[in-house]
Amino acid sequence: MHYPLKKLPPQPILKLCISLAKKLAPGITISVHTDKQSFFSGNMSASKIVRADKPGEEVDITSHNIKEDCTLFGGEFTKGNITSRRRRKILSDPAKLKQYKFDTETIYTFDFYEFIADITSWSLPLGFVHLDLETILGRQPIVWVGKTGERYIWQGSLIHKKILSDQHSSEEDEVEEEDEEDDLIED
């Protein structure tokens, strides 16, 4: 189910925020003035850290000290001297991204550390303005998907306690209303 974004910040602030986001994460696509608002960003260009390791040599993800290493991707990464910032820039270009493939033998590690949104307070602290995500998103979760070409391969949802209490009961009401409509159609 899709709900439109609500109470977006004024156009100049929104434009500034989108511009800043595009500088921080090259290759993102943000669409807020359409019927279906969306935010798309490739894993390789959005991840703070990416690693590719041979089985048995993978990094300990509980160490909280994961270092960028994309040498196994080959191409520009072969020498192992490419920073995460440079990797994001290189792989935000769809033509360059297509040159690299994933295999089922290599162990891939992605660090999606989120530094823009404060998930614990369900807000966007942007320095000069502090936006409450509930005000913008309503009572819908943040949903992210993994996609390859046109095929979706996984989906996850991020739900804050702020939206749980009323969302559960309102969803039950919607389901009951839909069931009642179905009953009317069947009669």
N, C-alpha and C positions, 0 to 999 in steps of 0.2 A: 504494500500500500504506500502511495506517495502523498506527502503533504507538502504544500508550498512553504518556502521560508517566510518567516514573519518578521516584521519590524526590523528590516535591514537598516544599517546606519545610513546617514545621508550620502547621496551620490559621491561627493568629493572624498569622503572618508573611505567609502567602499572602493572607489577607484584607486586610492592610495594603498589600501590594504592588499588589493589584488596585484598591483604593481610590485609591492614589496614581496609578496608570496612568490611571484614569478622570478624575482631576482634570487630569492633564497632557494627555490627548487625549480631550476630550469626545466622546461618541457611540460609543465602542468597546464591543464586546461580548466578554467573556472567559468561556469555558466550560471549566472544568477538571475538574468532577465529573460528566462524562457519558461515554458510550461513545466519542464522538469529540470530543476536546478541540479547541477552536478559539479563535482570536482574530480578530475582525473589526473593521475600522476603515475608514471611508470616506476616499478619497484627499483630498477637499476639506477634511475636518476633521482629518486626521492629518498632512498635509504641513506641514513647517516653513514653507515659502515656496511660494506659488502665483503665477504670472503668466499673463496672457493678452495677447498682442501681435498686431498686424497683421503679415502677411508682410512681410519686409524690415525690420521694426522690432524684431525679437525680440532678446532679451538674449544676450550671448556667454556660453554656459554654462561656458566654460573660465576665466572671469574670477574665479570663486570670490567674486563680489560681487553676487549676485542679490538684487534688492529686490522685495518684495511689490508687486504691482499687479494688482488685479482689476477695474479700472474698466470693462473691456469686458464684464464679466458683467452690467452694468446693475443695476437695482433698488437695493438698499441700497449697492452698491459704486460707483455712478455718480460720486460726488464724489471718489473716490480717497483718502479719508481713513480707511479701515478698516485697522487693524493685522492682522497674521497671527493674533494671539491672538483678536481679535474675529471674524475670518473663521472660525476653527475653531469658535468658540462658535455662531455663526449657522448654519453648515452642518453642525453635528452634529445639528441638528433635521431629521429626515427630511421633514417637511412643508415647511420652508423650502428645503431642498435641491432638492425637486422643482420649485421655481419657476425654477431655473437650468438652462440647456441648454448642451451643447457643440456646436460646429459643426466642419466640416472645413476652414474657411478660416483660423480663428484658430490661432496657434501657442501651445500651452500648455506651461508649464514647471513642474515639480513638484520640490521639494527634499525628499527623504525622509531628511534627516540623522537618524541614529539616535543618541540621546544616552543611552539607558538600557542597551542591550546593548553590550558591548565585543566586537565581532566578531573582532578580531585575537587575543584570548585565549579566545574562545568562552565568555564568562562574562557574568553580570549583577552588576556591582559596585553594590550598593544601599547603600553607606555602612556600615551596621551589619552587613551580611552580604554575602558574596561567593559567588554561586551559579555552579557550573560547568554550562554548558549541556549538556554531554555526559551529566552525571549525570541531568538532567531529560529531555532529548530522546532519550537512548540514541544510537544511531548513525544517526538519521534527520536529513535536512537541514531547514532552515527553508524552507517553501514559501509563496509568496505568489501571489495571483491577482488579476487585474482582472476585475470582474464588473459587468454592467449588468442590473438586474432579476434574472432567473434565468439569464441567458446569460453564460458565461465567455468573456472575450475575449483573455486572455493569462495565462501562468503563468511564474514564475521560481523558482529554487531557490538557496539559499545553503548551500554545503557547505564545512565547515572541514577542514583537513588532518587534524585529530584523528580524524575519522570515516571518512576515505578508506581507510586501510590495511586494516582488518578488514572494513569494509562491502562492499568490492568482492568479496572472496572469499566472504563469507557470502551475498551476493546470488547469486553463481554457484552456490553449493551449493543454494540454494532453487530456482533455475531447474532445475538438474539433477534435484532431487527431484520437482519438478512434472512434468518430462518423463518421469521414470520412472513416476509415477502415471498419466500419460496413456497410456504404453505398456501399463501393466497394464489400463487400462480398455478399450483397443482390442483387446487379446488376448481 
